[in-house]
């Protein structure tokens, strides 16, 4: 997968140490990042996005029970040999694809001390150079090159760049929130304050931080000095707030994203993601869309209370 443009940033960090409790019991023995989105695990979409932006050195910050994830990005010689013997070149190509996407490395987070701590675990691998962070819960449609835009902004302005999205004010408490001012560039703001999951009354804006960052290596020293914040965890948002307030360590810019984003960290949004992407596939879409129309048409206007038991 070729990048559209070569940037100075070449390393991506993907934190994948979470327990995936929202999807239990499915994630008891299977990493949440390995749940399929149509016919590829969610994490493969994230790695493909990084590679498409020219980030060919990928570090995954893992935790316990993530062996399946590592195996997915490794060769499976027995399976490949079986497919090759059958002459199944299409599936053989798809199986091999994940093993050659990028130069993938792994490190263990150990203690689950928050996103900021997960990013700090990447310090030795990243070194003294800017790098990208991609959260596995957020899938960005390949037709909307958000990461490419962020890399362009970082190249022009230096410092750090975060991805932002406008959300309804009553939902801002679910996200980190950024306050900024226009820069004269379409969709780019200069960030001067950030708050992790503020109340509706305390939120400085309706600009939510979504799971894409291009960070200055200065963030590592700041994270080392950042005390645990909300939830007793080391919050990346708190470290970014320090960067944004510093003339020496900043600036922090935000790219306001208006494209297609899919949240696979929530059960309902995960199902919506699968339906949306499957509906648009050339091989699956026509029959699947017909099924959906027929299925919805046959459903009663309101499900009975009894049918909802167990779905909460």
C-alpha positions as CSV (number, residue, x, y, z in Angstrom):
1,X,0.0,0.0,0.0
2,X,1.7,3.2,-1.2
3,X,1.6,6.5,0.6
4,X,0.4,9.5,-1.3
5,X,3.3,11.6,0.0
6,X,6.4,11.0,2.1
7,X,6.7,12.8,5.4
8,X,9.5,13.1,7.9
9,X,7.3,11.2,10.4
10,X,7.7,7.4,9.9
11,X,6.7,5.8,13.2
12,X,3.3,5.0,14.5
13,X,2.3,3.9,18.0
14,X,-0.9,1.9,18.4
15,X,-2.0,1.3,22.0
16,X,-3.8,-2.1,22.2
17,X,-3.5,-3.1,25.9
18,X,-7.1,-2.5,26.9
19,X,-9.2,-5.3,28.3
20,X,-12.2,-4.8,26.0
21,X,-14.7,-5.2,28.9
22,X,-17.6,-3.7,26.9
23,X,-17.6,-6.8,24.6
24,X,-17.4,-9.5,27.2
25,X,-17.7,-12.4,27.0
26,X,-16.5,-12.2,23.4
27,X,-13.2,-10.6,24.5
28,X,-12.5,-13.0,27.4
29,X,-9.9,-14.8,25.3
30,X,-9.9,-12.7,22.1
31,X,-8.5,-9.1,21.9
32,X,-11.1,-6.6,21.2
33,X,-8.9,-5.3,18.3
34,X,-9.2,-8.7,16.7
35,X,-13.0,-8.6,16.4
36,X,-13.9,-8.8,12.7
37,X,-15.2,-5.8,10.8
38,X,-16.8,-7.7,7.9
39,X,-13.8,-10.0,7.1
40,X,-10.8,-8.2,8.6
41,X,-10.0,-7.5,12.2
42,X,-10.4,-3.9,13.3
43,X,-6.7,-3.5,14.0
44,X,-5.8,-4.3,10.4
45,X,-7.8,-1.2,9.2
46,X,-5.7,0.9,11.6
47,X,-2.4,-0.4,10.4
48,X,-3.4,0.0,6.8
49,X,-4.3,3.6,7.5
50,X,-0.9,4.2,9.0
51,X,0.9,2.6,6.1
52,X,-1.2,4.6,3.6
53,X,0.1,7.8,5.2
54,X,3.7,6.6,4.9
55,X,4.1,5.3,8.5
56,X,5.8,1.9,7.9
57,X,7.3,1.5,11.4
58,X,4.5,0.5,13.7
59,X,4.8,-0.2,17.5
60,X,1.9,-1.9,19.2
61,X,1.7,-1.3,23.0
62,X,0.2,-4.6,24.1
63,X,-0.9,-6.2,27.3
64,X,-1.8,-9.7,28.5
65,X,-3.8,-12.1,26.2
66,X,-2.8,-10.3,23.0
67,X,-1.0,-13.2,21.4
68,X,-3.7,-13.5,18.7
69,X,-3.0,-10.0,17.6
70,X,0.7,-10.7,17.1
71,X,-0.1,-13.9,15.3
72,X,-2.3,-12.1,12.9
73,X,0.6,-10.0,11.7
74,X,2.9,-13.0,11.4
75,X,3.2,-15.6,8.7
76,X,1.0,-18.7,9.0
77,X,3.0,-21.2,6.9
78,X,0.6,-24.2,7.4
79,X,-2.4,-22.2,6.2
80,X,-0.5,-20.6,3.3
81,X,0.7,-24.0,2.2
82,X,-2.8,-25.4,2.3
83,X,-4.3,-22.5,0.3
84,X,-1.4,-22.7,-2.2
85,X,-2.0,-26.5,-2.7
86,X,-5.6,-25.8,-3.4
87,X,-4.8,-23.1,-5.9
88,X,-6.8,-20.6,-3.9
89,X,-4.7,-17.5,-4.8
90,X,-7.3,-14.9,-3.7
91,X,-7.4,-16.1,-0.1
92,X,-3.7,-16.8,-0.1
93,X,-3.0,-13.2,-1.1
94,X,-5.3,-11.9,1.6
95,X,-3.7,-14.1,4.3
96,X,-0.2,-12.9,3.4
97,X,-1.2,-9.3,3.2
98,X,-1.3,-8.7,6.9
99,X,2.2,-10.1,7.4
100,X,3.9,-7.7,5.0
101,X,1.9,-4.5,5.7
102,X,4.6,-2.8,7.8
103,X,7.6,-3.4,10.1
104,X,5.6,-4.1,13.3
105,X,7.1,-4.2,16.7
106,X,5.6,-4.9,20.1
107,X,6.2,-3.8,23.7
108,X,4.2,-4.6,26.9
109,X,2.5,-1.9,28.9
110,X,2.4,-4.0,32.1
111,X,0.4,-1.9,34.5
112,X,-2.8,-0.5,32.9
113,X,-2.2,3.1,33.9
114,X,-4.0,4.9,31.1
115,X,-3.4,6.1,27.6
116,X,-0.7,8.6,28.6
117,X,1.3,5.7,30.2
118,X,0.8,3.6,27.1
119,X,2.3,6.3,24.9
120,X,5.1,6.7,27.4
121,X,5.9,3.0,26.9
122,X,6.9,3.9,23.3
123,X,9.6,6.4,24.3
124,X,12.6,4.1,23.8
125,X,11.3,2.9,20.4
126,X,10.4,6.3,19.1
127,X,13.4,8.2,20.3
128,X,13.7,12.0,19.7
129,X,11.5,12.4,16.7
130,X,7.8,13.2,16.1
131,X,5.5,10.2,15.8
132,X,1.8,9.3,15.3
133,X,-0.6,7.7,17.7
134,X,-3.6,5.8,16.3
135,X,-6.2,4.4,18.7
136,X,-7.6,1.1,17.6
137,X,-11.2,2.0,18.6
138,X,-11.4,4.6,15.9
139,X,-11.5,3.6,12.2
140,X,-11.2,6.4,9.7
141,X,-12.6,5.7,6.3
142,X,-9.8,5.3,3.7
143,X,-11.5,7.9,1.5
144,X,-10.9,10.6,4.1
145,X,-7.2,10.9,4.6
146,X,-7.2,12.5,8.1
147,X,-3.8,11.3,9.1
148,X,-2.2,12.6,5.9
149,X,-3.7,16.0,6.6
150,X,-2.4,16.0,10.2
151,X,1.1,15.1,9.0
152,X,1.0,18.0,6.6
153,X,0.0,20.4,9.4
154,X,2.8,19.0,11.7
155,X,5.4,19.4,9.0
156,X,4.4,23.1,8.5
157,X,4.0,24.1,12.1
158,X,6.0,21.6,14.2
159,X,4.9,20.7,17.7
160,X,1.9,18.4,18.0
161,X,-1.4,17.9,16.1
162,X,-4.6,16.3,17.4
163,X,-7.7,15.2,15.5
164,X,-10.9,16.9,16.5
165,X,-14.6,16.4,15.7
166,X,-17.6,18.5,16.5
167,X,-20.1,16.6,18.6
168,X,-23.5,17.6,20.2
169,X,-22.8,19.5,23.4
170,X,-24.6,16.9,25.5
171,X,-22.0,14.2,24.3
172,X,-18.8,16.1,25.0
173,X,-18.5,14.5,28.5
174,X,-17.6,11.3,26.7
175,X,-14.5,12.7,25.2
176,X,-11.4,14.8,25.8
177,X,-12.3,18.4,24.8
178,X,-10.2,21.1,23.1
179,X,-10.6,24.8,23.0
180,X,-8.9,26.6,20.1
181,X,-8.9,29.6,17.8
182,X,-9.0,29.8,14.0
183,X,-5.6,29.9,12.2
184,X,-6.7,31.0,8.7
185,X,-6.3,27.5,7.4
186,X,-9.5,25.7,6.6
187,X,-10.2,23.1,9.4
188,X,-7.1,23.9,11.4
189,X,-7.2,25.5,14.9
190,X,-4.5,26.5,17.4
191,X,-5.3,24.7,20.6
192,X,-4.8,26.6,23.8
193,X,-6.6,24.4,26.3
194,X,-7.7,20.7,26.7
195,X,-9.9,19.0,29.3
196,X,-10.5,15.3,29.7
197,X,-14.2,14.4,29.7
198,X,-15.6,17.6,31.1
199,X,-19.1,18.1,32.3
200,X,-21.4,19.8,29.8
201,X,-21.3,23.0,31.9
202,X,-17.5,23.0,32.2
203,X,-16.7,22.1,28.5
204,X,-14.8,24.9,26.8
205,X,-16.2,23.9,23.4
206,X,-17.9,21.0,21.5
207,X,-14.6,20.0,19.8
208,X,-14.0,16.4,20.9
209,X,-10.6,14.7,20.6
210,X,-10.7,11.6,18.5
211,X,-8.2,8.8,18.3
212,X,-5.5,10.3,16.0
213,X,-2.4,12.3,17.2
214,X,0.9,13.4,15.7
215,X,3.1,14.2,18.7
216,X,6.3,15.9,19.4
217,X,8.8,13.8,21.3
218,X,8.6,16.5,24.0
219,X,5.5,14.7,25.2
220,X,7.5,12.0,26.8
221,X,9.2,14.3,29.3
222,X,5.8,15.9,30.1
223,X,4.2,12.5,30.6
224,X,6.9,11.4,33.0
225,X,5.9,14.4,35.2
226,X,2.2,14.2,34.7
227,X,0.4,12.9,37.8
228,X,-2.6,10.5,37.5
229,X,-5.7,12.4,36.6
230,X,-9.3,11.4,35.8
231,X,-9.9,7.7,36.8
232,X,-6.5,7.5,38.5
233,X,-4.8,7.2,35.1
234,X,-2.1,9.1,33.4
235,X,-4.1,11.1,30.8
236,X,-2.6,12.0,27.5
237,X,-5.0,15.0,27.4
238,X,-3.3,16.4,30.5
239,X,0.1,16.2,28.9
240,X,-1.2,17.9,25.7
241,X,-2.6,20.6,27.9
242,X,0.9,21.3,29.2
243,X,2.3,21.3,25.7
244,X,-0.4,23.7,24.5
245,X,0.4,26.1,27.3
246,X,4.1,26.1,26.7
247,X,5.8,28.4,24.2
248,X,8.9,26.2,24.3
249,X,7.2,22.8,24.0
250,X,4.2,23.7,21.8
251,X,2.4,24.5,19.6
252,X,-0.5,22.2,19.5
253,X,-2.8,22.4,16.5
254,X,-6.1,20.6,15.9
255,X,-7.5,19.3,12.6
256,X,-11.3,19.4,12.7
257,X,-12.4,16.2,10.9
258,X,-15.7,16.2,9.0
259,X,-15.3,12.8,7.3
260,X,-16.3,9.3,8.0
261,X,-15.3,7.9,11.4
262,X,-16.4,4.5,12.8
263,X,-16.3,3.7,16.5
264,X,-15.6,0.0,17.2
265,X,-15.2,0.5,20.9
266,X,-19.0,0.6,21.6
267,X,-21.2,-2.4,20.9
268,X,-23.9,-0.5,19.0
269,X,-21.4,1.6,17.0
270,X,-19.5,-1.5,16.2
271,X,-22.6,-3.1,14.7
272,X,-23.3,0.1,12.7
273,X,-19.7,0.0,11.4
274,X,-20.0,-3.5,10.2
275,X,-23.3,-2.7,8.5
276,X,-22.0,0.4,6.8
277,X,-18.8,-1.1,5.5
278,X,-20.5,-4.3,4.3
279,X,-23.2,-2.3,2.6
280,X,-20.6,-0.5,0.5
281,X,-18.6,-3.5,-0.6
282,X,-18.9,-4.4,-4.3
283,X,-18.9,-8.1,-3.5
284,X,-21.3,-8.1,-0.6
285,X,-23.2,-4.8,-0.8
286,X,-25.9,-5.5,-3.4
287,X,-27.3,-8.7,-1.7
288,X,-26.7,-7.3,1.8
289,X,-28.6,-4.1,1.1
290,X,-31.5,-6.1,-0.3
291,X,-31.5,-8.2,2.9
292,X,-31.4,-5.1,5.1
293,X,-34.4,-3.5,3.3
294,X,-36.5,-6.7,3.5
295,X,-35.5,-7.3,7.1
296,X,-36.3,-3.8,8.3
297,X,-39.6,-3.8,6.4
298,X,-40.7,-7.0,8.1
299,X,-39.8,-5.8,11.6
300,X,-42.6,-4.5,13.9
301,X,-42.7,-0.8,14.5
302,X,-41.8,-1.4,18.2
303,X,-40.2,-4.4,19.7
304,X,-41.9,-5.8,22.8
305,X,-40.4,-5.3,26.1
306,X,-39.8,-9.1,26.3
307,X,-37.6,-9.1,23.2
308,X,-35.3,-6.5,24.6
309,X,-34.4,-8.6,27.7
310,X,-30.7,-9.5,27.5
311,X,-29.8,-6.7,25.0
312,X,-29.2,-4.0,27.6
